[in-house]
Amino acid sequence: MATSKEGGNKGAADAGGSVQKSQPAKRGFAAMDQNQQRQIASKGGQAAHQKGTAHEFDSEEARRAGQKGGEVVSRNRAHMADIGRKGGESRQSANRAAAAAAGKTGPQAGNRQGGKEQ
């Protein structure tokens, strides 16, 4: 008879006769609730600060890290196009809502020239 380190009834049949695989039982840190995990992680951070080995970003280092991340994201042209499209759609719908509230209709309702009429 084979034994398993993973808990639960792996491959047990349910009432409908289909086989369901159960997830392995959570152990250690993963089994704790979020508050317990947070408290333990906080203690680790406090200890690192007391020991003097904790890393603290200065504003210049944080700026460089953000810039590096932005460069990586901007390489994905499809993603950037999607972001721009969503922004344009959002702006267009906001302009339409503002025009409707002001009672404007027709081609001047969405005019980006600040109300100049022809």
ABEGO torsion letter per residue (X at the ends): XBBBABBEBBGBBBAAGBBBBBBBBBBEAAABBAAAAAAAAAAAAAAAAAAGABBBBBAAAAAAAAAAAAAAAAABAAAAAAAAAAAAAAAAAAAAAAAAAAGBBEAAAABAAGGBBX
